[in-house]
Amino acid sequence: MRIIVGISGASGVVMGYEILKALRTADVETHLVVTEAAAQTLSFETDLRMEDLTSLASFTHDCRNMAASIASGSFLTDGMIVMPCSMKTLAGIVSGYADNLLLRAADVCLKEGRKLVLVPRETPLSLVHLRNLKTAAESGCAIVPPMLTFYGGSDTVEKQITHIVGKVLSQFKIPFEGGFHWTGREG
Ligand SMILES: Cc1cc2nc3c(=O)[nH]c(=O)nc-3n(C[C@H](O)[C@H](O)[C@H](O)COP(=O)(O)O)c2cc1C
């Protein structure tokens, strides 16, 4: 499989790091694009360096390079994950305002009918955000917000992130050993 990973400047850039790790473990070819704002949040929120992200990706593209492979529909992919997805990037996606490579790659996924999974992060959500999320869903995006989960023993931040990673991977039917799968309870 070949999947584009976009990391934008919402809080939770570490979730982008974790999805890259999981995709690497699953032997997926990844094409990483990180926005300028995400580079900032990386330094504000984590001890990670940009190389920690890029070393996990099969290929990394400069967000300003509109001539990158992933800017074209003729470059075949299985889709894209935007994790985390800022409200600004969400707005760009739903309006087709593709002024950086992440937005262009997402635009390509939409026009080619490829899977586009958004992990939007903001709280509280304004009416504008909610309208944009609705438009994204109507356009075919899968909306997988990083919601807290309390079943399956997700009692640490790390386990909460792992749960979201599993939810995102399941959008592509990629098995994830670290994820919790509900198997039912007898009534
Ligand atoms: C520490 C920090 C945390 C932020 N968290 C969020 C967030 O959770 N959601 C959001 O939509 N924007 C958040 N922002 C604002 C975005 O970074 C900003 O809107 C930026 O322009 C997004 O650009 P991008 O979508 O191109 O990455 C945050 C900014 C900073 C500095």
The ligand as a MOL file (V3000), in Angstrom:
LIG
                    3D

  0  0  0     0  0            999 V3000
M  V30 BEGIN CTAB
M  V30 COUNTS 31 33 0 0 0
M  V30 BEGIN ATOM
M  V30 1 C 0.5850 25.2200 20.2770 0
M  V30 2 C -0.4660 25.3930 19.2330 0
M  V30 3 C -1.5630 24.5760 19.2440 0
M  V30 4 C -2.5580 24.7200 18.2790 0
M  V30 5 N -3.6210 23.8870 18.3160 0
M  V30 6 C -4.5540 23.9420 17.3490 0
M  V30 7 C -5.6230 23.0070 17.3260 0
M  V30 8 O -5.7340 22.1160 18.1820 0
M  V30 9 N -6.5030 23.0850 16.3110 0
M  V30 10 C -6.4070 24.0240 15.3180 0
M  V30 11 O -7.2390 24.0230 14.4140 0
M  V30 12 N -5.3980 24.9430 15.3090 0
M  V30 13 C -4.4720 24.9320 16.2980 0
M  V30 14 N -3.4400 25.8240 16.3030 0
M  V30 15 C -3.4170 26.8790 15.2800 0
M  V30 16 C -2.8270 26.4090 13.9470 0
M  V30 17 O -1.4770 26.0120 14.1380 0
M  V30 18 C -2.9260 27.5450 12.9310 0
M  V30 19 O -4.2720 27.7990 12.5910 0
M  V30 20 C -2.1320 27.2930 11.6850 0
M  V30 21 O -2.2840 28.3870 10.8060 0
M  V30 22 C -2.5650 26.0150 10.9870 0
M  V30 23 O -1.8640 25.9220 9.7700 0
M  V30 24 P -1.8340 24.5630 8.9330 0
M  V30 25 O -3.2360 24.0750 8.8530 0
M  V30 26 O -1.2890 24.9750 7.6050 0
M  V30 27 O -0.9320 23.6100 9.6360 0
M  V30 28 C -2.4410 25.7220 17.2780 0
M  V30 29 C -1.3220 26.5480 17.2740 0
M  V30 30 C -0.3510 26.3970 18.2390 0
M  V30 31 C 0.8450 27.3060 18.2100 0
M  V30 END ATOM
M  V30 BEGIN BOND
M  V30 1 1 1 2
M  V30 2 1 2 3
M  V30 3 2 2 30
M  V30 4 2 3 4
M  V30 5 1 4 5
M  V30 6 1 4 28
M  V30 7 2 5 6
M  V30 8 1 6 7
M  V30 9 1 6 13
M  V30 10 2 7 8
M  V30 11 1 7 9
M  V30 12 1 9 10
M  V30 13 2 10 11
M  V30 14 1 10 12
M  V30 15 2 12 13
M  V30 16 1 13 14
M  V30 17 1 14 15
M  V30 18 1 14 28
M  V30 19 1 15 16
M  V30 20 1 16 17
M  V30 21 1 16 18
M  V30 22 1 18 19
M  V30 23 1 18 20
M  V30 24 1 20 21
M  V30 25 1 20 22
M  V30 26 1 22 23
M  V30 27 1 23 24
M  V30 28 2 24 25
M  V30 29 1 24 26
M  V30 30 1 24 27
M  V30 31 2 28 29
M  V30 32 1 29 30
M  V30 33 1 30 31
M  V30 END BOND
M  V30 END CTAB
M  END
